[in-house]
Amino acid sequence: MPRPSAPTTPASSPAPNTTALPWVLRPLDEAVAARLGKRLDLAAPVAALLAGRGHTDPADARKHLDASPMGLHDPGLLPDMALACDRLMRAVEGGETILVHGDYDVDGVTGTTVLMRLFSLIGAKAVWHIPNRMTDGYSFGTHSLERAKATGATLVISVDNGTSAFETIADLKAAGVDTIVTDHHEPPPPHPKYGALPDAVAIVNPKLPTSEYPWRELCGGAVAFKLAWAFARKLEAGPDGVGRVSPRMKAFLEDSLSYVAIATLCDVVPLRDENRIFARAGLASLVRSTNPGLAALARVAGLADKPRLSAQDVTFGIGPRINASGRLGSAQRAVELLLATNDEDASRLADELDELNQERKRIEAVVLDEARIAAGEYPDAEAHPVLFVAGQGWHQGVVGIVAARLVEEFGRPAIVVGLDGDEGRGSARSVAGFDVLAAMRGADGIFARYGGHAAAAGCEIRADAVDDARTAIQQHAKQLIAAAGGITAPPLIVDVELPLANLNEAIMHQVDRLEPFGAENDEPLFLAKDVRLDGPPRRVGVDRNHLILELRHGARVFKAIGFRMGEREDELRPGVPIHAAYRPMWNTFRGRTNLELRLIDFQVGELRIE
């Protein structure tokens, strides 16, 4: 029986449809696709899809399809891993107190949980610390040293941060506290006083310039897991120095894949190489897990009875509830939930996180309304290519989500700053094809602190500097746009043509093998030419902004839903050819599972495709 899919509701729908995007069909080497199909016993459209995405070698394609845990890389290949394990062993054997220092997002919370559960399993003395978003800010700071002193820790292990923490790591060392950094962020420019990298015992980061690790795009939770894996081998190494983990430790590592999958999917790292393995194996582990915290999370997210979980189940259901605690201040409840050892505590904490998530939504709605009004003061996209809005009392935990909503609604990069008196913290989100961090460099020296990457960034700024920063960023953004010849949005990439007359359950089962979907492993997008309406279109939803169609090709008729396409109803006419860019999906309703379509875009009349 086909598995149930995510429900066909707006909550899990794609971004709004836009007919302005050109369609581009991936180039196809038919000989390569035929070879893949024959060697891997794949239907022609699926083989063509793999070939078009670069999986031209049958062995590589099989590895991608199987996503076997045997394909995970040796954790010992990460930079400084041996140094980290040696220092950790001394701490465990010497009864030292270890401080696991995470971050307040999903990545940091789950990675902290993995290490704390390891230390609990082996009886090590360990405590954890995650900064409060509102009072401590991101990453290491004075709060880190204070926490280490208060707990008597002599070893700090960072999770998802630390590569740029020159001053704090130096202060910790001066206080007699060693630091092991586990992180996945890009190394900063050399520090004028401390040199190329912080003075830590070890910096375990696949993005270090000296790294020879085969895959650099791990999330922070995965790097923490790699440390746990490497240390587990060291703990149980035989006389030959080779670690063969015990059944107990093996079970721990397999269960920990649940946390790594959550971190991998929510941190939006590329779902290729071992990230794909982490996501696939971790989703399966999540279903099997008997951990009280994970089970309680699944319950409040409405996922408890699902036999299989998708990436969307995690990113829309589990991730926001873990994040809610940290967004509204302290991530304490989230960590306590994932470390809970009984169902009663786990259930109570999960309910609290669920309520916090509802509160986060309420706060977000208020800030979004006010940010929309503020953004309306800058209607000229040429004069203000980057929306930069700020407001007193805007909750700093939701400004990133609000910035993303403004990008979606206004079609421009957006920076949203929440001001609290004289100080403010903000988040930036960008449109495809524009580097928002590069634009923010125009305000270098005005921001108290800023950083991130092309698609998303953060900043700290004084309230009286907001206007100057806005002006500087607009000027610099105009220069960047002019030098690039404008902002070029990527086209709609269609993988391969798959006529509706040929779409069947056998092909869909093969498409299922490509899951989980996410960054750099998008859901397949197929083209169906010359289909016809098999009945009048129907507008559905509270605002009647979604479109339900019955599409016919030959004898086959499929139900299709086009999210946020309601206003395009008038484009459709009985008997007029329709060309559909679609994604097939399973939909289960009242015990029956059917193959349906999610309509991503459509054209009427003559097909226009590059």
Residue pairs with C-beta under 8 A, 6 or more apart in sequence:
1 593
2 505
2 508
2 509
2 586
2 593
2 595
3 307
3 308
3 512
3 586
3 593
4 306
4 307
4 308
4 586
4 587
4 588
4 593
5 310
5 585
5 586
5 587
5 588
6 12
6 310
6 312
6 313
6 316
6 585
7 587
8 561
8 585
8 587
8 596
8 598
10 541
10 546
10 563
10 564
11 316
12 312
12 316
13 546
13 563
13 564
13 598
14 563
14 598
14 600
15 408
16 408
16 563
16 564
17 562
17 563
17 564
17 565
17 568
17 600
17 601
18 601
19 568
19 601
19 603
21 489
21 490
21 491
21 492
21 601
22 491
22 492
22 608
22 609
22 610
23 491
23 492
23 494
23 527
23 581
23 601
23 603
23 608
23 609
23 610
24 491
24 492
24 493
24 494
24 609
24 610
25 494
25 496
25 497
25 527
25 609
25 610
26 52
26 53
26 493
26 494
26 495
26 496
27 52
28 48
28 51
28 52
28 496
29 51
29 56
30 48
32 51
32 56
33 44
33 47
33 48
33 50
33 51
33 52
34 44
34 47
35 58
36 42
36 47
36 50
36 51
36 55
36 56
36 58
36 61
37 43
37 44
37 46
37 47
39 58
40 47
40 58
40 61
40 62
40 65
42 50
42 510
43 506
43 507
43 510
45 496
45 497
45 498
45 502
45 507
45 526
46 507
46 510
46 511
48 495
48 496
49 495
49 496
49 514
49 524
50 61
50 64
50 65
52 495
52 496
53 495
55 61
55 64
63 71
64 276
65 513
65 514
67 276
67 277
67 280
67 281
68 277
69 257
69 277
69 281
71 274
71 277
72 274
72 277
72 278
73 213
73 214
73 215
73 274
75 81
75 226
75 227
75 229
75 230
75 233
76 82
76 230
76 233
77 212
77 213
77 214
78 204
78 205
78 206
78 211
78 213
78 223
78 226
78 230
79 202
79 203
79 204
79 205
79 206
79 208
79 210
79 211
79 212
79 213
80 202
80 203
80 204
81 202
81 204
81 226
81 227
81 230
83 201
83 202
84 180
84 182
84 201
84 202
84 204
84 227
84 230
84 231
85 227
85 230
85 231
85 234
87 155
87 178
87 180
87 201
87 202
88 98
88 155
88 157
88 180
88 227
88 231
89 231
89 234
89 235
90 96
91 98
91 124
91 154
91 155
92 98
92 119
92 122
92 124
95 125
96 125
96 153
96 154
96 155
97 125
97 126
97 127
97 151
97 152
97 153
97 154
97 155
98 119
98 124
98 125
98 126
98 127
98 153
98 155
98 156
98 157
99 126
99 127
99 128
99 129
99 147
99 148
99 151
99 153
99 155
99 156
99 157
100 112
100 115
100 116
100 119
100 126
100 127
100 128
100 129
100 156
100 157
100 159
101 112
101 128
101 129
101 130
101 140
101 144
101 147
101 156
101 157
101 158
101 159
101 161
101 162
102 108
102 109
102 111
102 112
102 128
102 129
102 130
102 158
102 159
102 160
102 161
102 331
102 335
103 109
103 130
103 131
103 138
103 139
103 159
103 160
103 161
103 220
104 130
104 131
104 132
104 133
104 138
104 325
104 326
104 327
104 330
104 331
105 160
105 266
105 267
105 323
105 326
105 331
106 221
106 262
106 263
106 266
106 267
106 319
106 322
106 323
107 160
107 219
107 220
107 221
107 263
107 266
107 267
108 130
108 159
108 160
108 161
108 220
108 221
108 331
109 130
109 322
109 326
109 331
109 334
109 335
109 338
110 221
110 259
110 260
110 262
110 263
110 322
110 338
111 159
111 160
111 182
111 220
111 221
111 222
111 223
111 224
111 225
111 259
111 263
112 128
112 130
112 159
112 224
112 335
113 259
113 335
113 338
113 339
114 221
114 224
114 225
114 228
114 256
114 259
114 260
115 126
115 157
115 159
115 224
115 227
115 228
116 126
116 128
116 335
116 339
117 252
117 256
117 339
118 124
118 228
118 231
118 232
118 252
118 256
119 125
119 126
120 126
120 339
121 248
121 249
121 252
122 235
127 151
127 153
128 335
129 143
129 144
129 147
129 151
130 326
130 330
130 331
130 332
130 335
131 137
131 138
131 139
131 141
131 143
131 144
132 143
132 329
132 330
133 326
133 327
133 329
133 330
133 396
133 397
134 329
134 396
134 397
135 143
136 143
137 425
137 460
138 161
138 458
139 161
139 162
139 164
139 165
140 158
140 161
140 162
140 165
140 168
140 169
141 168
142 168
144 156
144 165
144 168
144 172
145 168
145 171
145 172
145 175
145 177
147 153
148 156
148 172
148 175
148 177
149 175
153 177
154 176
154 177
154 178
155 177
155 178
155 179
155 180
156 172
156 177
156 178
156 179
156 180
157 179
157 180
157 182
157 227
158 165
158 179
158 180
158 181
158 182
158 183
159 182
159 183
159 220
159 221
159 223
159 224
160 182
160 183
160 184
160 219
160 220
160 221
160 223
160 224
161 183
161 185
161 220
162 169
162 179
162 181
162 182
162 183
162 198
162 200
162 203
163 181
163 183
163 185
163 186
163 187
163 188
163 197
163 198
163 203
163 205
163 207
164 185
164 187
164 188
164 198
164 451
165 181
165 198
166 188
166 191
166 193
166 194
166 198
166 199
167 194
169 179
169 181
169 198
169 199
169 200
170 194
170 198
170 199
172 178
172 179
173 179
173 199
178 200
178 201
179 198
179 200
179 201
180 200
180 201
180 202
180 204
180 227
181 198
181 200
181 202
181 203
181 204
181 205
182 204
182 205
182 220
182 223
182 224
182 226
182 227
183 203
183 204
183 205
183 220
183 223
184 205
184 206
184 207
184 217
184 218
184 219
184 220
184 222
184 223
184 269
185 205
185 207
185 220
186 207
186 453
187 196
187 197
187 205
187 207
187 208
187 209
190 196
191 198
197 203
197 208
204 223
204 226
204 227
205 211
205 223
206 213
206 215
206 216
206 217
206 218
206 223
207 216
214 273
215 273
215 274
215 275
217 269
217 270
217 272
217 273
217 275
218 226
218 269
218 274
218 275
219 260
219 263
219 264
219 267
219 269
219 275
220 263
220 267
221 259
221 260
221 262
221 263
221 264
221 267
222 260
222 263
222 264
222 274
222 275
222 278
225 253
225 256
225 257
225 259
225 260
228 253
228 256
229 253
232 243
232 245
232 249
232 252
232 253
233 242
233 243
233 244
233 245
234 243
235 243
235 249
236 243
236 244
236 245
236 246
236 249
237 243
238 244
245 253
254 285
255 285
255 289
255 291
257 278
257 281
257 282
257 285
258 282
258 285
258 286
258 289
258 291
258 294
259 282
259 338
260 278
260 282
261 278
261 279
261 281
261 282
261 283
261 285
261 286
261 314
262 282
262 286
262 314
262 318
262 319
262 322
264 271
264 275
264 278
264 279
264 282
265 271
265 279
265 311
265 314
265 315
265 319
265 516
265 518
266 314
266 315
266 318
266 319
266 322
266 323
268 518
268 519
269 275
269 519
270 519
270 520
270 521
271 279
271 311
271 516
271 517
271 518
271 519
271 520
271 521
272 520
272 521
276 516
276 521
279 311
279 516
279 518
280 515
280 516
283 308
283 309
283 310
283 311
283 314
283 516
286 294
286 298
286 309
286 314
287 306
287 307
287 308
287 309
289 295
291 338
292 340
292 341
292 342
292 343
292 345
292 346
292 347
293 337
293 338
293 339
293 340
293 346
293 349
293 350
294 338
295 304
295 343
295 346
296 337
296 340
296 343
296 346
296 347
296 349
296 350
297 318
297 321
297 322
297 337
297 350
297 353
298 304
298 318
299 347
299 350
300 321
300 350
300 351
300 353
300 354
301 313
301 317
301 318
301 321
302 317
303 309
303 313
303 317
303 318
306 313
310 515
310 516
310 517
311 515
311 516
311 517
311 518
315 518
320 357
320 360
321 350
321 353
321 354
321 356
321 357
322 334
322 338
322 353
323 334
324 334
324 353
324 356
324 357
324 359
324 360
325 331
325 332
325 333
325 334
325 353
325 356
326 334
326 397
327 360
327 397
327 398
328 356
328 359
328 360
328 363
328 395
328 397
329 397
333 349
333 352
333 353
333 356
334 353
336 345
336 349
337 346
337 349
337 350
337 353
340 346
340 349
360 397
360 398
363 395
363 397
363 398
364 395
364 398
364 401
364 402
367 391
367 394
367 395
367 398
367 399
367 402
367 416
367 418
368 402
368 405
368 406
370 391
370 394
371 389
371 391
371 394
371 402
371 405
371 406
371 416
372 406
372 409
374 389
374 390
374 391
375 387
375 389
375 406
375 410
375 414
378 384
378 387
378 388
381 411
381 412
383 474
384 412
384 474
385 412
385 413
385 439
385 474
385 477
385 478
385 481
385 487
386 412
386 413
386 414
386 415
386 436
386 439
386 473
386 474
386 477
387 406
387 410
387 412
387 413
387 414
387 415
388 414
388 415
388 417
388 466
388 469
388 470
388 473
388 474
389 406
389 414
389 415
389 416
389 417
390 416
390 417
390 418
390 419
390 424
390 426
390 463
390 466
391 417
391 418
391 419
392 419
392 420
392 421
392 463
393 418
393 419
393 420
394 402
394 416
394 417
394 418
394 419
395 418
396 418
396 420
396 424
396 425
396 426
398 418
399 416
399 417
399 418
399 425
399 426
399 427
400 416
400 427
400 429
400 456
400 458
402 416
403 414
403 415
403 416
403 426
403 427
403 428
403 429
404 414
404 429
406 412
406 414
406 416
406 429
407 413
407 414
407 429
407 430
407 431
411 431
412 431
413 428
413 429
413 430
413 431
413 434
413 436
413 439
413 477
414 428
414 429
415 426
415 427
415 428
415 436
415 440
415 459
415 473
416 426
416 427
416 428
417 424
417 425
417 426
417 459
417 461
417 466
418 424
418 425
418 426
419 463
419 466
421 463
422 462
422 463
422 464
423 460
423 461
423 462
423 463
424 460
424 461
424 462
424 463
424 466
425 458
425 459
425 460
425 461
426 458
426 459
426 460
426 461
427 456
427 457
427 458
427 459
428 436
428 437
428 440
428 452
428 456
428 457
428 458
428 459
429 436
429 455
429 456
430 436
430 454
430 455
430 456
431 487
431 489
432 489
432 490
433 487
433 488
433 489
433 490
434 454
434 480
434 481
434 487
435 454
435 480
436 452
436 454
436 455
436 456
436 457
437 450
437 451
437 452
437 453
437 454
437 457
438 454
438 476
438 480
439 473
439 476
439 477
439 480
440 447
440 450
440 457
440 459
440 473
441 476
442 472
442 473
442 475
442 476
442 477
443 450
443 468
443 469
443 472
443 473
443 476
444 450
446 461
446 465
446 468
446 469
446 472
447 459
447 460
447 461
447 465
447 469
448 459
448 460
448 461
448 462
449 459
449 460
450 457
450 458
450 459
450 460
451 457
451 458
452 458
461 469
481 487
491 610
492 525
492 581
492 600
492 601
493 522
493 525
494 525
494 526
494 527
494 581
494 609
495 524
495 525
495 526
496 524
496 526
496 527
497 526
497 527
497 528
497 529
498 507
498 526
498 527
498 528
499 528
499 529
499 553
500 528
500 531
500 551
500 552
500 553
500 554
500 556
500 558
500 580
500 597
501 553
501 554
501 555
501 556
503 526
503 528
503 556
503 558
503 584
503 595
504 595
505 595
507 584
508 584
508 586
508 595
511 524
511 584
514 521
514 524
517 523
523 583
524 583
525 581
525 582
525 583
525 600
526 581
526 582
526 583
526 584
527 579
527 580
527 581
527 582
527 609
528 551
528 553
528 579
528 580
528 582
529 577
529 579
529 607
530 553
530 577
530 578
530 579
531 551
531 552
531 553
531 577
531 578
531 579
531 580
532 551
532 552
532 553
532 574
532 575
532 576
532 577
532 578
533 549
533 550
533 551
533 552
533 572
533 573
533 574
533 575
533 578
534 550
534 551
534 552
534 557
535 550
536 574
537 547
537 548
537 549
537 569
537 572
538 547
538 548
538 549
539 545
539 546
539 547
539 548
539 566
539 569
540 546
540 547
540 548
540 566
541 566
543 566
544 566
545 564
545 565
545 566
545 567
546 561
546 562
546 563
546 564
546 565
546 566
547 561
547 562
547 565
547 566
547 568
547 569
547 599
548 559
548 560
548 561
548 562
549 559
549 560
549 561
549 562
549 572
549 599
550 557
550 558
550 559
550 560
551 557
551 558
551 559
551 560
551 578
551 580
551 597
558 595
558 596
558 597
559 587
559 594
559 596
559 597
560 580
560 582
560 596
560 597
560 598
560 599
561 596
561 597
561 598
561 599
562 568
562 598
562 599
562 600
562 602
563 598
565 599
568 602
571 602
571 604
572 578
572 604
573 604
576 604
576 605
577 604
577 605
578 602
578 603
578 604
579 602
579 603
579 604
579 607
580 597
580 599
580 601
580 602
581 599
581 600
581 601
581 602
582 597
582 598
582 599
582 600
583 597
583 598
583 600
584 595
584 596
584 597
584 598
585 595
585 596
585 597
585 598
586 593
586 594
586 595
586 596
587 593
587 594
587 595
587 596
588 594
